[in-house]
Amino acid sequence: MNSTFRVGRLAGIDVGVNWTWFAIFGLIVWTLSQNIFPSQNPGLSDNTYLAMGAAAALVFFASLLAHELGHAIQARRDGMEIEGITLWLLGGVAKFKGQFPSAGAEFRIALAGPLVSLVLGVIFVLIGLASLPQTIDAVVSWLGYINIALLVFNLVPALPLDGGRLLRSTLWHFKRNYSSATRLAAGIGRLFGYALVAGGIGLTILQGSLQGVWLAFIGWFLLRGSGAEAQYAANTRSLDGLTFRDLMTPSPTTVDSNMTLGRFMSEFATTQRHATYPVVDGGTPLGLLIPRAIAQIPQSLWDRRTVRECMLPIDRVPVFEADAPATDALAGLTETNVSRGLVLDRGELVGLVSINDLIRTLNGRRKPAPFWRRRR
């Protein structure tokens, strides 16, 4: 997600906050302090309601973070890499690198989050049964209700919700086909999305309720998410059976890491114009040089700076094995700002792969549309 900044690490996992989080946080505080708590607990001061709303909102988002940590920690146990967790407008999202290794792994990962919400909801409900001051009791009771509501909503069998992932993993297990399972689960997700959009619009027109707008917005989110899942599955199916050897540009033009920027500009940039150049040292790949990065360095320093000082180091560049499945490119190239990667064969550079190579291959392997859907 764009406009996201990192706020720290929990359990070794990066946690970020998107700017939309502040909007929803403020809306929750306002709704609780102006409507819910005053109606349920009359007679308190405005400052008290505001403090109750802020406390409830903070713990609620901590609960969302715990929900996503449940997903992330279980994913790590199943051997997946975790890119991080982001809190945003609709709660939180844990982002993984690569595909789920198996149907069982996706099932366990999808179930972990709702289990955390269930535990939190039960804990808050039990605490609310104790004799507590009115202000604390109101906050705790609301947190119990909202965590149970979050649990129920997330278990709706519609991608990309947790319930949709549970459904897909179950279908994947029995059908033995990830793409087919995704298409079916995504189709169900779209049905839920259209139903929520229609219901939200109807509620807004008939009652003028803000809840209708939110319902329609959630439906739109489901439509977008299920569509993205279906497209990802279609792309995976198109790349099935291919390796990076089939995608890459072989024997790319390389530059020596000790070459000065001035020499590079005179010998390479003017005669062999490429968007990127793999950087090597005695044949060992070290990184990727992006010519536009040189423009940020004063020309007077070009003869004193080397390519090594200006390159993107290899630990920040996607690296793929030549015989690895091409489906790895879907995540490896789209989840980085570089959009290019080095292809190695037993440590030796053999090619360069870009997002354009991926798109060109996908377009070439997609089945033509039926004649009644083609544009004339």
TIGUMAR-957316 format. One record per residue (C-alpha): y negated, z negated, x negated; residue in one letter. Coordinates in pm, whole numbers, padded with zeros to 5 digits, always signed. Example, Ala and Ser with C-alpha at 12.3 -4.5 7.8 and 13.67 -1.06 7.14 Angstrom:
+00450-00780-01230A
+00106-00714-01367S
***
This chain:
+00000+00000+00000M
-00346+00081-00123N
-00622-00178-00178S
-00372-00450-00263T
-00432-00711-00529F
-00185-00944-00695R
-00220-01315-00622V
+00073-01460-00818G
+00451-01481-00857R
+00713-01673-00664L
+01075-01694-00780A
+00987-01430-01038G
+00860-01187-00770I
+00507-01049-00762D
+00311-01138-00447V
+00012-00932-00338G
-00236-00932-00052V
-00368-00620+00117N
-00728-00623+00238W
-00605-00589+00600T
-00456-00938+00568W
-00802-01093+00580F
-00874-00917+00910A
-00558-01039+01080I
-00598-01388+00930F
-00948-01414+01077G
-00828-01281+01413L
-00545-01538+01429I
-00781-01824+01341V
-01030-01707+01603W
-00763-01667+01874T
-00612-02008+01807L
-00941-02197+01777S
-01115-02027+02070Q
-00834-01978+02321N
-00489-02121+02259I
-00560-02469+02121F
-00859-02545+02353P
-00653-02448+02660S
-00349-02651+02552Q
-00536-02947+02400N
-00871-02990+02581P
-01135-03240+02481G
-01144-03187+02103L
-01443-03072+01899S
-01504-02712+01793D
-01463-02806+01427N
-01127-02965+01504T
-01007-02650+01680Y
-01126-02441+01387L
-00942-02664+01136A
-00627-02650+01351M
-00649-02270+01371G
-00699-02230+00996A
-00411-02465+00914A
-00177-02292+01160A
-00268-01945+01028A
-00211-02049+00666L
+00131-02199+00737V
+00220-01899+00952F
+00156-01662+00664F
+00347-01895+00433A
+00635-01857+00681S
+00603-01477+00664L
+00607-01498+00286L
+00922-01712+00301A
+01079-01452+00534H
+01011-01173+00283E
+01130-01390-00006L
+01458-01426+00180G
+01494-01047+00176H
+01386-01019-00188A
+01607-01295-00328I
+01914-01160-00148Q
+01830-00808-00272A
+01817-00937-00627R
+02157-01100-00578R
+02289-00760-00469D
+02162-00600-00789G
+01844-00438-00660M
+01510-00441-00840E
+01217-00594-00652I
+00879-00427-00685E
+00700-00709-00504G
+00594-00860-00173I
+00273-00768+00006T
+00105-00952+00293L
-00086-00714+00519W
-00203-00644+00873L
+00138-00670+01041L
+00271-00959+00834G
+00459-00891+00514G
+00681-00641+00341V
+00922-00674+00047A
+00941-00350-00150K
+01261-00259-00332F
+01324+00000-00602K
+01591+00256-00528G
+01845+00273-00248Q
+02064+00003-00104F
+02387+00001-00308P
+02611-00031-00003S
+02616-00091+00371A
+02717-00452+00313G
+02427-00507+00075A
+02175-00372+00326E
+02325-00590+00600F
+02297-00905+00388R
+01943-00821+00274I
+01827-00740+00628A
+01980-01060+00768L
+01832-01291+00504A
+01476-01271+00639G
+01558-01354+01003P
+01777-01644+00885L
+01477-01791+00703V
+01264-01751+01019S
+01537-01918+01225L
+01554-02217+00989V
+01175-02253+00984L
+01151-02219+01361G
+01413-02490+01417V
+01247-02721+01163I
+00904-02686+01328F
+01052-02737+01676V
+01232-03054+01564L
+00918-03187+01397I
+00729-03118+01720G
+00970-03343+01909L
+00857-03643+01704A
+00564-03863+01801S
+00273-03699+01617L
-00105-03700+01654P
-00219-03445+01912Q
-00375-03209+01658T
-00068-03197+01432I
+00170-03169+01725D
-00018-02866+01861A
-00010-02687+01525V
+00358-02763+01460V
+00464-02662+01812S
+00282-02329+01780W
+00444-02265+01441L
+00788-02330+01592G
+00716-02090+01878Y
+00572-01815+01655I
+00860-01827+01405N
+01116-01797+01686I
+00910-01511+01835A
+00901-01343+01493L
+01278-01382+01469L
+01338-01224+01810V
+01099-00934+01746F
+01245-00859+01403N
+01596-00840+01549L
+01500-00555+01782V
+01742-00274+01674P
+01467-00032+01572A
+01394+00093+01223L
+01208-00018+01015P
+01252-00369+01162L
+01525-00597+01031D
+01728-00538+01348G
+01710-00165+01281G
+01837-00216+00928R
+02120-00433+01060L
+02207-00155+01304L
+02191+00115+01036R
+02405-00080+00791S
+02665-00136+01063T
+02666+00234+01153L
+02676+00321+00784W
+02982+00100+00738H
+03177+00261+01022F
+03052+00619+00992K
+03064+00620+00609R
+02749+00833+00615N
+02406+00688+00529Y
+02206+00987+00650S
+02381+01004+00987S
+02341+00629+01038A
+01971+00653+00952T
+01911+00939+01195R
+02067+00744+01481L
+01890+00416+01398A
+01559+00598+01351A
+01602+00773+01686G
+01647+00436+01856I
+01341+00310+01669G
+01135+00600+01804R
+01247+00523+02159L
+01129+00162+02120F
+00806+00289+01965G
+00728+00524+02254Y
+00812+00250+02504A
+00575+00004+02336L
+00295+00260+02312V
+00333+00352+02680A
+00354-00013+02784G
+00053-00105+02572G
-00159+00176+02715I
-00055+00084+03068G
-00134-00284+03011L
-00474-00196+02867T
-00566+00034+03158I
-00439-00196+03436L
-00549-00533+03296Q
-00798-00450+03020G
-00597-00683+02798S
-00627-00693+02419L
-00252-00759+02414Q
-00201-00404+02538G
-00386-00266+02237V
-00169-00471+02003W
+00146-00361+02185L
+00048+00005+02146A
-00039-00049+01780F
+00302-00206+01711I
+00465+00087+01889G
+00271+00328+01668W
+00390+00132+01363F
+00752+00169+01478L
+00704+00543+01531L
+00559+00586+01183R
+00821+00367+01019G
+01122+00521+01192S
+00989+00870+01117G
+00953+00784+00748A
+01307+00645+00737E
+01446+00960+00899A
+01255+01182+00655Q
+01383+00981+00359Y
+01740+01020+00483A
+01689+01396+00529A
+01557+01425+00175N
+01852+01225+00044T
+02090+01460+00223R
+01912+01763+00075S
+01951+01629-00279L
+02313+01530-00236D
+02527+01660-00522G
+02236+01736-00755L
+02143+01561-01081T
+01819+01545-01275F
+01938+01843-01480R
+01899+02047-01164D
+01545+01919-01100L
+01388+01898-01444M
+01186+02139-01650T
+01401+02168-01965P
+01268+02154-02322S
+00910+02053-02235P
+00627+02086-02486T
+00606+01761-02684T
+00340+01615-02913V
+00380+01388-03215D
+00260+01033-03163S
+00065+01033-03492N
-00131+01349-03413M
-00507+01294-03378T
-00668+01359-03044L
-00892+01620-03207G
-00594+01817-03333R
-00422+01788-02997F
-00726+01923-02816M
-00759+02220-03052S
-00389+02308-03085E
-00244+02216-02747F
-00500+02154-02474A
-00665+02496-02512T
-00348+02703-02555T
-00075+02522-02358Q
-00229+02366-02054R
+00006+02116-01897H
-00066+01816-01676A
+00133+01587-01909T
+00297+01600-02252Y
+00592+01385-02360P
+00506+01194-02677V
+00774+01164-02947V
+00815+01009-03288D
+01083+01182-03491G
+01249+01298-03171G
+01242+00955-03006T
+01043+00958-02679P
+00761+00702-02678L
+00561+00785-02369G
+00356+01040-02182L
+00013+01181-02269L
-00215+01269-01980I
-00494+01495-02116P
-00753+01372-01868R
-00725+01026-02026A
-00872+01173-02346I
-01193+01254-02158A
-01261+00881-02134Q
-01278+00856-02515I
-01602+00969-02690P
-01550+01302-02865Q
-01688+01154-03186S
-01373+00935-03204L
-01118+01209-03146W
-01048+01260-03517D
-00991+00886-03567R
-00774+00816-03264R
-00411+00920-03235T
-00203+01031-02941V
-00011+00702-02962R
-00332+00510-02887E
-00405+00719-02578C
-00061+00774-02429M
+00103+00598-02137L
+00381+00391-02304P
+00738+00457-02201I
+00774+00122-02024D
+00516+00248-01772R
+00677+00590-01725V
+00978+00663-01500P
+01280+00741-01719V
+01593+00905-01581F
+01932+00997-01721E
+02005+01370-01706A
+02333+01323-01520D
+02201+01059-01277A
+02195+01157-00908P
+01878+01341-00810A
+01833+01108-00512T
+01698+00850-00758D
+01389+01071-00787A
+01286+00992-00429L
+01199+00637-00523A
+01141+00680-00895G
+00871+00946-00860L
+00709+00849-00532T
+00666+00479-00610E
+00453+00533-00921T
+00106+00672-00982N
+00236+00890-01268V
+00447+01114-01038S
+00630+01244-01349R
+00924+01115-01547G
+01112+01174-01869L
+01471+01294-01852V
+01698+01171-02131L
+02051+01248-02240D
+02193+00963-02453R
+01842+00871-02566G
+01731+01225-02646E
+01452+01390-02447L
+01591+01695-02263V
+01341+01751-01984G
+01044+01651-01773L
+01059+01604-01397V
+00762+01592-01162S
+00699+01531-00794I
+00637+01908-00764N
+00987+01976-00900D
+01125+01741-00636L
+00928+01903-00353I
+01024+02253-00466R
+01393+02160-00472T
+01374+01994-00131L
+01203+02295+00022N
+01463+02527-00127G
+01760+02328+00006R
+01639+02246+00357R
+01807+02432+00638K
+01581+02686+00813P
+01447+02576+01148A
+01605+02721+01463P
+01443+03048+01567F
+01281+02890+01875W
+01093+02640+01653R
+00966+02888+01397R
+00601+02988+01397R
+00525+03352+01455R
***
